[in-house]
Amino acid sequence: MSGKPYSKRIINTLIIAGAAISVALIIRFGFGIAENTAERSKKDGNLFREGYAAVCENEKWGYINESGEYAIFPQYEKAFDFAPNGLALAGYGSKYGYINKSGKYEIDRKFKYGFDFWINGLAIVSKENGYGYIDSSGDYVFDRTFDDAWDFAADGTANVSINGKYGYIDENGAFVIDPQFNELCAFAENGLAVAKTERNDKYGFIDRNGEYVIDRRFDYAMGFVEGLSCVKEGKLWGYIDNTGEYVIAPRFEDALNFSPNGLAAVKESGKYGYIDKIGNFVIEPQFDYARDFSAEGIAVVRKGHKWGYIDSSGNYIIKPQYEYAGKFSENGLAAAKEKGKWGYTDKDGQWKIEPRFEQVSDFFDDGYAVVKVNDRFGIIDSDGSYVVTPRFEDIIF
């Protein structure tokens, strides 16, 4: 649960390489990936970051604008998205630096690896002696380096590790929670974080002082969502409140966090259904797999080998008919797979964009999606028209 932040570039590698990651694991860790799609997460919701998209052609990376024209011609062994400060990680020869929108290095290639500049204006970089934080001038903001480091949260703290133990630092690099945990997660809105002290320890919850306020007694635990945490004792899952008391005693074979509509997917007697916050089934167990409800109250479910969509009452919006199915985007379209090809369906189950792609992303907030045809990536709009014809070996998305 701790470790290098799961940025989009790590997820890219896992999905494109076809790594064997279970959907349950993906959903449990909040990666937000639709099963067997190339869906990948952007921090700002747009495919084109700062007007540019990173693309690979002839094994070199460069950047195109929204017209599909090169803004920076391919010249890097690897390149990533531009951050709001106008800098992007790029490199070659196992050394990375940060370029500006003219393709010139503003921060020299001196890092073993790096990550995007985050909302606080800092980026995590890796050198031989560990991870550190730099500002937009490329200067280290702290004297020390860390074995591992995460982005700073909105509360101004970051999860880091030294000598195999995790703790939290503030924006001055001072420890506000000393490194003492084998695993340590982000703090939820209620000020509690999942943690365990030793490798073979149980999971509990700490406060912002680093003190356990819910004892270490769980075999697994998820962060608090909608006021409850999904926890596992032995082989069964249940839900606890902020005090560590069970609201719903462990009785499920599998369970996910509660969605905004107050329902959670759980597994009982080999089938998935949805319960409310007192543990009553609102949608009886009947599915072979079930995902979280979206903010608009739609969930993707599987019966047999087919995927479909239900509403908060358990009624089918689209009956199970797809080989795989993704979430609906803001434009009302969802990626779905039929006869080995991906297309996009609307909420009536009608193909808005006929299945003809080998791989797809969800639609992003700027109205674009990445698709793959004949082993090449391109970009389409909401009508399925090519904005950028498939010609790239990869696109960062």
N, C-alpha and C positions, 0 to 999 in steps of 0.2 A: 504494500500500500504506500510505502515510501519509495523513493528512488527517483530517477530522472523524470521530470514532468513529461507526461504523454502529450507532446506537441503533435501537430498535424503531420510533421515530417516523419515521426516515428510510426504513426498509424499508417501513413502512406506505404512505408516499407512492409508493414505487416500484411496489409490488404493486397498490394500488388504482387507480393511474393507468394500469396496464397497460404500464409501461415495458418496453422490449425488453431484458431482462436474460437472458443465456443461463444455463441450469442449470449448465453447466460452470463458468462464472465464479462463480456463486453458491456452489457447493460448494467451489471452490478458495479462495475468500476466507472460507469458514466461516460464511456467513450463516445456514445452517440453514433454508432455505426450500424447501418442496416445490413442484415445478413447477406453475405456474398456480393455486396455492391462495392463500388469504389467510393462510397460516400465518405467524405473527410471533412473535418471541422475547421472553419475559419473563425478567427477571433472576432472579426467585425462583421461577419455575415455576408461579405461580398467575395465574389470570385476575383475581381480585379481590385487589388489592394493599392490604394493611392494611384489608381488609374492604370496599373501595370499588372500583368500576369507572367509568372516565371514559366518558361517552356524549354523543352530540350529538343534539339535537332542536330543530327549527326554527332551525337554523344557530347554535345556542348550545350550549356545553358545560357539563355538570354531572356529578354523581356519583350512582350508585345503590348500594344495598347488595345483599346476596345474595338478598333477597326481591324485588328489582326495584323497590323504593320509592326515591324521591329522598331522598338524605341531604343533598345540596347541589343546589339547583335550578339549571337551566341559566341561565348569566349571562355566560360567558366566550366570547371568540372562539375560544380554543383552550385545552385543558387536558390534563394528562397524569397518569400514575399517581402515587400516594402512595409515598414512600420510607419505610423503617423509622423515620426520625426524625419521621414524621407530617406532612411537608411535600410539596407537589406544585406543579409548575410550572404556572402559568396566567396568561393575559393577554388584553389587548384593546388595540386602537389601536397595534399594533406595539411594545408594551412588555410585558415579562413580569416577574412576581415569583413568590413562593412563598406558597401559602395553607396554612392549617391545616385540620383536619377539620371545622371549622365554616364553612369557606368564606371566612374572613377572612385578609387579607394579613398574614403574619408578617414577610415581607421585601417591601418596597415594589416596585412596578412601575417598575424603573429599568434593566432590561436589554433589549438588542435581542433576545436569545434566551437560552435556558438548557437545561440537561440535568438528569437526575435526580441527587439526592444519592447518592453511591456508598458502598461499604462502609467507607471511611475517614472518612465524615462530611462530605466536600467535594463541591461541585457545580461544574461548569464553566459559566461564563456569558459572554455576548458583549456587548461594548459597542462603540462606534464605533472605538475604538483597539485592538481585539483581544480575545482570550480571557483570562479569569482564573479563579481558584479562590476560592470563598467558603465560609465555614462556615455552620452553621445559624442564626447571628445575622445573616447577610447581609454580614458583614465580609470584605473581601479578606484572604487569609492571606499573600499575597506582594505586594510593592510593584510588581512588574513585571507586564506583560501579554505575551501571546504571539500570534503570527500564527495558531497552531493549537495545540490541546491535547487530550490524551487523558486518560481516567481513570487514576488511580493503580493500579498492579499490586500484587499481594500482597507483593512485595518492597519496597514503599515508594517506587518510582520511577514517573515518568510521562514519556511521550514528548511533547515540545513542539517548536515551531519558532519561530525568529526569523530575519527576513530571508531566508526561503525555505529555511533549513537546519534539520534536525532533530537533536535531542539528547535527553538524559535529565536530569531534575531529581530531587532528593530531596524529602522532605517539608518541608524548610525552604526550598525554592525554589532551592537552589544546584545548579548544573550538576555532575553527576557524570560526564557525557559531554558535551563541548562540542558546540554545534550546528555540524555540519559535513557532514551527510548530506542528499542530495537525497531519499532514501527510507529509512525506518527502521521495522522491524517490532518486535513484542513479543519479549522474550527467552523462549526455550523452557526446559524444565526443565534442559537441559544447559548453560545459561548462554550460549547463542549466539543471535544475532539476525540476520535477513536485512537487508542494507543495501547501498546504493550511494551513491557520493560525488557524482557529477555526473549530469546528466539523461541523457546518452548513454552513461553508464558501464555496465559489467557489474555483476551482483550477486555479492556475497560474504557472508561471515559475520563479525561482530565479537564480541569478548568484552565483559565488563562494564567494561573499561577503555577501550572504544571503539577497540580495535586489531583490525585484520583478522587473523584466525587461519586463515581459509579464503579464499584469494585470489579477487579479483573476476574470474571467468571464465564466469559463467553468464548466459544470456539471460533466465532467470527462475528463481526459487527460492522454495520454500515452507519454512516453519518446520519444525524437527525434531519429528516425532511417532513414537512407538514406536521411538526411537533412530535413525531415518533421515530424511533430507530428500529430497524429490522436486525434482529440478532439471532444467533444460532447457538443452541446448547445441545451437545450430543449430535444427533442426526436431524433434529427438528428446529424449525424457525418460528419465532414469535416477534412481538413488538413491545418495546418498553417506552415509558415516558421520561421526562427530564430527571426524575428522581431515581430512575433505574428500576421502578416497579413495572411488572408486566401489566399492560393493558389488554394484550392478547397473548395468552400462554402459548408456549411452543407446541405446535401440533401439525405444522405444515412441512412437506418434503422439500419445498423450495418457496421462496418469497422474494418479492421486490418491494422497493419503497413505495409509499403512497404518492399518488398523482394529485394534481391540483383539484380534481373533482372529488377527492376524498376516497378513492378506491385504490386497492393494491392487488396486483396479480399474485396468486398463491397456488401451490400445487398440493392436492389432496387425493389420495388413492389413485395416483398416476395421471390425474387430469388437472388442468389449470382453470381457475375461475377467478372471480374478483370479490373481495370482502370490503366492508366498511370499517370505520375506525373502532368499532366494538367487536369486530370479528365475525359479524354475520355475513353470509354470502348474499350479495346483491345480484351477482351473476353466477349461477351454479357451475361447478367444475364440469367442463365438457370439452375443453380444448387440449390439444397435444402440446401446444406452447402458446404463451401469451406475453405481450409486451406492455409497457406502461401506456397509460392514456396521455394523449397530447393535451396541450392547454385548451384546445377546442373540443376536447371530449371524444376523441377517436383513438382506438387502439387496434394494432395489428395482431391477428391471432392465426394459429395454424390448426387445421383439422386434417389428420392423415398427413399427406404430403403437399397440401394446398394451403395457401395463405389468403386471408380476406380481412375485412375491416368491420368492427362493431362500434356502436355508440354506447353511452354510459348506462343504458338500460339492457345492454346485451343483444340488442337487435342488430342484424346484419345491415350495414350500409352497402357493403359489397360482399357477396357470398364467397367462401373460399374457392378460388379458381386459379391462383397464380403459383408459379414455382417458388417465387420469393416476392416479398413486397416491402417497400420502404415507407417512411412517414410522408405525410402531405406537407408540401411547402406552402409558403404564403400565397403563391399563385394558384393554389387549389389542385396541384398536380402531385402525384406520387410515382416514384420509380417502381416498376413491377416487371416480372420476368415471365415469359411464356414461350414455350418451345425453344428454350435455350437462348432467347434474345430478350433484351431489355427495351422497354418503352415507358410511356408515362400515361397513367390513367387519371380520369377525373373522379369526383366523389359519387358519380352515378355508375361507375364501373365501365365507362366508355373510354376507349383508347383515344386520347387527345393527340398523342404522338405514337404512331404504330411501332411495335417492337422490331427493331432492326439493329440494335447496338450490342456490342460484346460486353460493354461495361459502361456504367453511368454514375453520375453524382446526383444528389438532390439538386433542386434549383436553389440558387443563392438569392440573397436579398436584392441584388442588382439585376435579377431576371435572367441569369445565365446558368447553364449547366454544362458540365464536361462529359463528353461521350467518347467511346472508343469504337472504331470501325477499321477492320482489316489491320489490326494491331497498331493503329495510329489514333492519337487523341485530337479532338476538335472541340468546338464550343457551339452550342445551339441556344436559341432564344425560346420563349414560352410557346411559340407556334411550331417549334421543331425545325425552324430554318437555321441553316449554318451561318453563324456570325464569323466563325473561323473554321475553315474546312479541315478535316482530319489529316494532319501531316506531321504531327509532333510525336516523338517517342515517349514523352511524358509532359504533364502539366501539373504544377503544384496547386492542389486544391484541398 
